[in-house]
Amino acid sequence: MLAYGVVAKENEAPEAPAAGGGAAEPKRRFSRRLLLFVILPLVLLLAGGAGYYFFFFKKAQQATQAEKPPPPPKTYVFYNMPGFVVNLPAAAGRSSFLKVTIALELDSQADVPKVQAVMPRIVDHVQAYLRELRPEDVKGTAGLQRMRQEMLDRVTEAAPAAKVDGVLLQELLLQ
């Protein structure tokens, strides 16, 4: 006997339905449904997420690293100024002296001759500022920061051709 391409032997009896009225058929359908509607979408979702991550995020990270080489380290050039000693005005008739030694932080070595060319003007501007100070102006971190900024402003005004990045206090003595 030929049924659906399967040849049955004459001695064999056809298979009887399973006990429970065909419970094997729904169980098999349930496993196919589970596979089709739960497991397969989960696998596709995970595969799609992994592909998205590797395609977009890894490429973006590699492109960012390849495009931006680290900047070369900045070289600092310092120019030591001569020391300043000024007499500060005092309210009680007692005189005070301020001794300051500073260094200029320059942008490059090419700025050193530009600073040296106008050194008398820089000294004049800085001394005029220091003579205006009172002893209270030099006290505290905020006072020192103001003093640095004011000296930087005066140095950049006196030497406009040079790029001066900062004024560093080397020595400060208030007596």
C-alpha positions in Angstrom: 0.0 0.0 0.0 1.3 3.4 -1.0 0.4 6.4 1.1 2.1 9.7 0.7 5.3 8.1 -0.7 5.6 5.6 2.2 5.4 1.9 1.6 3.7 0.1 4.4 4.5 -3.5 5.0 1.7 -6.0 4.9 2.4 -7.3 8.4 2.3 -4.0 10.1 -0.9 -2.6 11.5 -1.5 1.1 11.0 -0.6 3.2 13.9 -3.2 3.8 16.4 -3.9 7.3 17.7 -2.2 8.1 20.9 -4.0 7.8 24.2 -5.9 10.8 25.2 -7.6 11.5 21.8 -4.7 12.9 19.8 -2.7 14.7 22.4 0.6 14.2 20.5 -0.6 16.4 17.6 -1.3 19.6 19.6 2.0 19.1 21.6 3.9 19.1 18.4 2.0 22.2 17.1 2.7 24.0 20.4 6.4 23.4 20.1 6.3 24.7 16.5 4.4 27.7 17.6 6.8 28.3 20.4 9.7 28.1 18.0 8.0 30.3 15.4 6.6 33.0 17.6 8.9 33.2 20.6 12.4 31.7 20.0 12.9 32.8 16.4 12.0 36.5 17.0 14.3 36.5 20.1 17.2 35.1 18.0 16.6 37.6 15.2 16.3 40.5 17.7 19.6 39.6 19.4 21.4 39.1 16.0 20.1 42.4 14.8 21.1 44.2 18.0 24.6 42.7 17.8 25.0 43.7 14.2 23.8 47.2 14.9 26.3 47.6 17.8 29.3 46.3 15.8 28.4 48.3 12.7 27.6 51.7 14.2 29.4 51.9 17.6 32.6 50.1 16.8 33.0 51.9 13.5 32.3 55.2 15.2 34.9 54.5 17.9 37.5 53.4 15.4 36.9 56.5 13.2 37.1 58.8 16.2 40.4 57.4 17.3 41.8 57.4 13.8 40.8 61.1 13.1 42.1 62.7 16.3 45.8 62.2 16.9 46.7 63.5 20.3 48.1 67.1 20.3 51.8 67.4 20.7 52.8 68.5 24.2 53.2 72.2 24.7 56.7 73.4 25.3 56.9 76.2 27.8 59.4 79.0 27.5 60.1 81.0 30.6 61.9 84.4 30.7 63.2 85.5 34.1 62.6 89.2 34.8 64.9 91.2 37.1 63.7 91.5 40.7 61.5 94.5 41.8 61.8 96.2 45.2 59.3 98.9 45.8 58.2 101.0 48.8 54.5 100.5 49.6 52.5 103.4 51.0 51.4 102.8 54.6 48.5 104.4 56.5 50.2 104.6 59.9 53.3 106.3 58.7 55.3 103.1 58.8 56.8 102.1 55.4 56.6 98.7 53.9 58.8 97.1 51.3 57.7 94.6 48.7 60.3 92.5 46.9 59.0 90.5 43.8 60.7 88.3 41.3 58.7 87.1 38.4 59.1 85.0 35.3 57.1 85.4 32.1 55.6 82.4 30.4 56.0 82.9 26.7 54.3 81.1 23.8 57.5 80.3 22.0 61.3 80.9 21.9 60.7 83.5 19.1 59.0 85.8 21.7 62.2 86.2 23.8 63.8 88.8 21.6 60.5 90.6 21.4 60.3 90.8 25.2 64.0 91.9 25.5 63.5 94.6 22.9 60.9 96.4 25.1 62.2 95.4 28.5 62.5 99.0 29.8 58.8 99.6 29.0 57.8 96.3 30.8 59.8 97.2 33.9 58.2 100.7 34.0 54.7 99.3 33.7 55.2 96.7 36.3 56.9 99.1 38.8 54.2 101.7 38.4 51.6 99.0 39.3 53.6 97.6 42.2 54.0 101.2 43.7 50.2 101.5 43.8 49.7 98.4 45.9 49.0 98.5 49.7 50.1 95.7 52.0 46.5 94.5 52.2 46.4 94.0 48.4 49.1 91.3 48.5 47.6 89.2 51.2 45.7 86.0 50.5 45.3 83.8 47.4 42.8 86.1 45.8 45.2 89.1 46.2 48.1 87.2 44.6 45.9 86.1 41.7 44.7 89.7 41.2 48.4 90.8 41.3 49.4 88.2 38.7 46.6 89.2 36.4 47.3 92.9 36.7 51.0 92.3 35.9 50.1 90.1 33.0 47.8 92.9 31.6 50.6 95.4 31.9 53.2 93.2 30.3 51.0 92.4 27.4 50.3 96.1 27.0 54.0 96.9 27.1 55.0 94.1 24.7 52.1 93.7 22.2 54.3 91.8 19.7 55.1 89.0 22.1 52.6 86.3 23.1 52.8 86.2 26.9 50.7 83.4 28.4 51.3 84.1 32.1 53.2 85.8 34.9 54.7 83.4 37.5 55.7 84.6 41.0 59.2 83.4 41.8 59.8 85.3 45.0 57.5 87.5 47.1 58.6 89.2 50.2 56.5 91.8 52.1 58.3 93.6 55.0 
